[in-house]
Amino acid sequence: MRPMGRISARLAFYLDNACRIEREATTQGAMGEPLHDWSLIADDVVCRLIRGTDSRTATTERIGMQADMDESYRVILPLNTDVLGGDKITVDGVAYRVVSLSRFTGLYIQAVVTT
């Protein structure tokens, strides 16, 4: 097996979550007003959710249930997954918004997401 094949097989082992990918769709209502809704792109997509770190907020504490606006996560997805910036990815009932995408070495997609 070539090195890329071994890496790909090993990566599949770490994709231990499942997610739902939705894309915002705009339609018109009865009076011509814009309506925003989410359309399903894919369901039960294997992925891995990784909590990101931000060096600017590494020592910041959360107080009560106050939202942490700088918190970001990475979602690792199979290479051919249909995902775009602005999409909504839901993992374990928590919805995240895709803010950027990267494709690494032809093996996987990394989506940086925020809550």
C-alpha positions, 0 to 999 in steps of 0.5 A: 500500500502506498503512503497516501493509502495508509494515511487515508485508511488511518484518517478514516479511523479517526472520523468518529462523529457524524454530521448533518450539512445544510445550506441556506436557501432564499425563496420568496413568500406570498407577498414577494418577501425573501424567506430564508430556510435551510436545505439538507445537503447531506446527512450522516456524513462521517467527520471529526469535531476538534475544538480549536484554540485561540492564542488571544483567549487562551487564559480567558474564563467563561463566566456563567453561561456567557457566550464565548465569541472567539471560540472556534472548532475544526470539523474534518470531513472526507475530501469529496464532501459537498460543503461551502462557506456559510453552510451549517454543520450539526454534530451531536445536536449542536449547530456550527456555521462554516467560516472557512475551508481548507483542503489538505494533501488531497485527503480531507477537508478541514472546515473552521466553524463557530457556534 
